[in-house]
């Protein structure tokens, strides 16, 4: 008995594999979008197993043991593991950056208050200098000799 499948079964199997690989790629894209939108970070905070292999396969619409099959165990499973590991690392970096971003917002608020205080002081000094200049002009105008013309 031959181990080769009839052509129609072989094509059907290739089509199922292609569909499964498409589902995996779509799930990767969805997870990347979740990372960028911040949903992934919240999901990881709620459930640490959110990014494990079986949940990844289940969310892609495949069996949770899909990557344990002969065809994908050596070729695809290590790539998916690496992808999930990198995604977790990126999520942690995003969390750290958001923490420093909150800190920088408080720094921005503090610097904005300092700038407002400085502009208020500058405005007050400008008003005081304008008033002093006005008084100086009045004093100089009062002490200058005036030229009076007599009619001829």
C-alpha positions as CSV (number, residue, x, y, z in Angstrom):
1,X,0.0,0.0,0.0
2,X,1.3,3.4,-1.0
3,X,1.7,6.3,1.5
4,X,0.8,8.8,-1.2
5,X,-2.6,10.5,-1.1
6,X,-4.8,10.9,-4.1
7,X,-4.5,14.3,-5.8
8,X,-7.8,15.6,-4.6
9,X,-7.0,14.8,-1.0
10,X,-3.5,16.2,-1.3
11,X,-4.9,19.5,-2.7
12,X,-7.5,19.5,0.1
13,X,-4.8,19.1,2.7
14,X,-2.6,21.8,1.2
15,X,-5.6,24.1,1.2
16,X,-6.3,23.5,4.9
17,X,-2.6,24.2,5.6
18,X,-2.7,27.4,3.6
19,X,-5.9,28.5,5.4
20,X,-4.3,27.7,8.8
21,X,-1.2,29.6,8.0
22,X,-3.3,32.6,6.8
23,X,-5.2,32.4,10.1
24,X,-1.9,32.5,12.0
25,X,-0.7,35.5,10.1
26,X,-4.0,37.3,10.7
27,X,-3.7,36.5,14.4
28,X,-0.1,37.9,14.4
29,X,-1.4,41.1,12.8
30,X,-4.3,41.3,15.3
31,X,-1.8,40.9,18.2
32,X,0.4,43.7,16.8
33,X,-2.6,46.0,16.5
34,X,-3.5,45.1,20.1
35,X,0.0,46.0,21.2
36,X,-0.2,49.4,19.4
37,X,-3.7,50.2,20.8
38,X,-2.8,49.2,24.4
39,X,-5.3,46.4,24.6
40,X,-2.5,43.7,24.8
41,X,-0.9,45.4,27.8
42,X,-4.2,45.4,29.7
43,X,-4.9,41.8,28.7
44,X,-1.5,40.7,29.9
45,X,-2.0,42.5,33.2
46,X,-5.3,40.6,33.7
47,X,-4.1,37.2,32.5
48,X,-0.4,36.3,32.2
49,X,-1.2,33.3,29.9
50,X,-2.7,35.6,27.3
51,X,0.2,35.0,25.0
52,X,0.9,31.3,25.2
53,X,0.9,28.9,22.2
54,X,-2.4,27.1,22.8
55,X,-4.3,30.4,23.4
56,X,-2.7,31.8,20.3
57,X,-3.8,28.9,18.2
58,X,-7.3,28.9,19.7
59,X,-7.7,32.6,18.9
60,X,-6.6,32.0,15.4
61,X,-9.4,29.4,15.0
62,X,-7.1,26.4,15.1
63,X,-6.8,23.5,17.5
64,X,-4.7,24.3,20.5
65,X,-2.3,21.5,19.5
66,X,-2.0,22.6,15.9
67,X,1.7,23.5,16.3
68,X,2.5,20.1,17.8
69,X,1.8,18.3,14.6
70,X,4.6,16.7,12.5
71,X,4.5,19.3,9.8
72,X,4.6,22.5,11.9
73,X,6.5,21.4,15.1
74,X,9.9,22.0,13.6
75,X,9.3,24.8,11.1
76,X,6.5,27.0,12.4
77,X,6.3,26.5,16.2
78,X,9.8,28.0,17.0
79,X,8.9,31.1,14.9
80,X,5.6,31.5,16.7
81,X,7.3,31.1,20.1
82,X,9.9,33.8,19.2
83,X,7.1,36.1,17.9
84,X,5.2,35.7,21.2
85,X,8.3,36.2,23.2
86,X,9.2,39.4,21.3
87,X,5.6,40.6,21.7
88,X,5.7,40.2,25.4
89,X,9.0,42.0,25.5
90,X,7.6,44.9,23.5
91,X,4.5,45.0,25.7
92,X,6.8,45.3,28.8
93,X,8.8,48.1,27.1
94,X,5.6,49.9,26.2
95,X,4.5,49.7,29.8
96,X,7.8,51.1,31.0
97,X,7.7,53.9,28.5
98,X,4.1,54.7,29.5
99,X,5.3,55.0,33.1
100,X,8.1,57.4,32.0
101,X,5.6,59.2,29.8
102,X,3.4,59.9,32.8
103,X,6.5,61.2,34.6
104,X,7.3,63.4,31.7
105,X,3.8,64.8,31.7
106,X,4.2,65.8,35.3
107,X,7.5,67.4,34.3
108,X,5.7,69.2,31.5
109,X,3.1,70.5,34.0
110,X,5.8,71.7,36.3
111,X,7.7,73.4,33.6
112,X,4.5,75.0,32.3
113,X,3.8,76.5,35.7
114,X,7.4,77.8,35.9
115,X,7.0,79.4,32.4
116,X,3.7,81.0,33.3
117,X,5.2,82.4,36.5
118,X,8.2,83.8,34.6
119,X,5.9,85.4,31.9
120,X,3.8,87.0,34.6
121,X,6.9,88.4,36.3
122,X,8.2,89.7,32.9
123,X,4.9,91.3,32.2
124,X,4.8,93.0,35.6
125,X,8.4,94.3,35.1
126,X,7.5,95.6,31.7
127,X,4.6,97.5,33.1
128,X,6.8,98.9,35.8
129,X,9.5,99.9,33.3
130,X,6.9,101.6,31.0
131,X,5.5,103.6,34.0
132,X,9.0,104.7,35.0
133,X,9.8,105.7,31.5
134,X,6.6,107.7,31.3
135,X,7.4,109.5,34.6
136,X,11.0,110.2,33.4
137,X,9.6,111.8,30.2
138,X,7.3,114.0,32.3
139,X,10.1,115.1,34.6
140,X,12.5,115.9,31.6
141,X,9.7,117.8,29.8
142,X,9.1,119.9,32.9
143,X,12.8,120.8,33.5
144,X,13.7,121.7,29.9
145,X,13.8,125.3,28.9
146,X,11.1,126.2,26.5
147,X,11.6,128.4,23.5
148,X,9.0,131.1,23.3
149,X,8.7,133.0,20.0
150,X,7.7,136.7,20.2
151,X,5.6,138.2,17.5
152,X,7.5,140.8,15.4
